[in-house]
Amino acid sequence: MALFSSTKTYAEHLPSDTPVTDPVPLPSIPTGERAVIERWDALPDAMRERLFTLGLAPGETIVLERKMLFRGPVVVAFQSQRFALRYEEAKHLLVRIG
């Protein structure tokens, strides 16, 4: 028996009436959830510039529309736009649900 056998994300472990107050990686929130980008975590400068150019900056409200299997791309929507981000990029976007 594995010590940590759960495949649930951080947000899924919380009771539904408990607000998430600490920032969590974007891919860990449930699909369809609205979140505010809190900060970028350990991204190269070129990637920060790309995300900023797209409008994915701290303080922006986004909706996680879709998550692909096997740590594939995630689709986010904001300001009437949709973008797909690689999982490796998305995990560095720390968001606050709400």
FENHU-V866149 format. One record per backbone hydrogen bond with DSSP energy under -1.0 kcal/mol. NH is the residue of the N-H (numbers start at 0). CO is the residue of the C=O. If there is no record, write none. Layout:
BEGIN
<<NH CO> <NH CO>>
END
This chain:
BEGIN
<<12 8> <17 14> <23 94> <25 92> <27 24> <28 25> <31 63> <32 29> <34 61> <35 95> <36 59> <37 93> <38 93> <40 91> <47 43> <48 44> <49 45> <50 46> <51 47> <52 48> <53 49> <55 50> <56 54> <58 36> <59 56> <61 34> <62 76> <63 32> <64 62> <64 74> <65 74> <67 72> <73 84> <74 65> <75 82> <76 62> <77 80> <80 77> <82 75> <84 73> <89 85> <90 86> <91 88> <92 89> <93 38> <94 23> <95 35> <97 33>>
END
